[in-house]
């Protein structure tokens, strides 16, 4: 594609060199650059792409895009290499990626789901509902990327960078996908990863404290405003009427077509007569012309909200009441209220809960139907929001009957320092607990102390099959760990 075509729609550019170049590819990673590629230099949190310009040229780049104001004095750029100066290379990368791959998101229906929690479950539910209606569906999110039942690999982040995202969209167009469902993180919106995407409808599940750190959001206002960007990209949306902050969006964007769903407040889609058990939840909701009883095989009140969000989208896309009911009954989401079958007959649940709100939700959900003790096993991730650690300790101390404080993904932090911060909240709540740094040993302790009336909640890891320690990812699948421990006990 001609360079000038790739740059279409970008404003404030300065150029030096040939704009008639034929580009064979675009990369923001110099190691992946090949002959006749464009290299886009991005200044990241840890590394500055401008320091790799010479390496990109050495690998064959014929065009480099740089950030306005960058110091290029010590960088040697040959005369035959075109230089493009952009006000914001992150934003520019998203646009050139859309152009290079021929704007693939305009060739299928695109549904974006944002919110603090519930994104993954909601996207899986929507996918299942649309597939039941006979659609071919793509999914991009925290767990993995899919075209139908085919996995395209695990995800490094909730929402891919703009270049990978447009490549995925292009692949989905080739596979003749009807609709793509995508989790849209606040970070992806803040860092312009989804700029240029053509959303047909969007969902905001809920809003609570999370992702407040030097590398994410400085405060809750920045966090919310980043998520709000999604609704400024699309006129049709669905919001949770029971969430105080989210419910304000309808007034904030009066020109948008925004519908509501909820349990407690007046909504366009309202759930009634809710029943929660240890293996499912069911409720009444209006499907078509009458109220129908819907059963969802993921327990907890939060499952009702996720189901309502999914039903809202499905109804808009023409899914029949019968298909909605059948699909929700079959939904399974890895690492979300996931029960682990075991030969001891214990109730062991794996859940991705890693924020105060999500930990509170899952513990309250199981507490409601637990006949014995709720045993909570959790830690907090390193290099992330430190303020939530004592809060989560206090929550577990208040709700769980016993807590085992352990490690999550300590990353580059000292695990014991993270644990001490969690412990401060636990002491405030005066909860019963023990500290076991090694997560495998913590799980073993929980299994050894539990009986068949208890419920063990392994919170924080969810679908993840690794534990990141000192920057290195080590294989760690809690399903395997549980089976191994029980086998050793026998």
Buried (B, 14 or more C-beta within 10 A) or exposed (E): BEBEEBBEEBEEEEBEBEBEBEBBBBBBBBEBBEEBBBBBBBBEEEEBBBEBBBEBBEBBBBBBBBBEEBEBEEBEBEEEBBBBBBBBBBBBBBBBBBBBBEBBBBBBBBBBBBBBBBBBBBBBBBBBBBBBBEBBBBBBBBBBBBBBEEEBEEBEBBBBBBBBBBBBBBBBBEEEBBBBBBBBBBBBBBBBBBBBBBBBBBBBBBBBBBBBBEEBBEEBEBBBBBBBBBBEBBBBBBBBBBBEBBBBBBEEBEEBEBBBBBBEBEBBBBBEEBEBEBEBBBBBBBBEEEBBEBBBBBBBBBBBBBBBBBBBBBBBBEBBBEBBBBBBBEBEBBBBBBBBEBEBEBBBBBBBBBBBBBBBBBBBBBBBBBEEBBBBBBBBBBBBBBEBBBBBBBBBBBBBBBBBBBBBBBBEBEBEEBBBBBBBBBBBBEBEBEBBBEBBEBBBBBBEBBEEEBBBBBBBBBBBBBBBBEEEEEEBBBBEBBBBBBEEEE
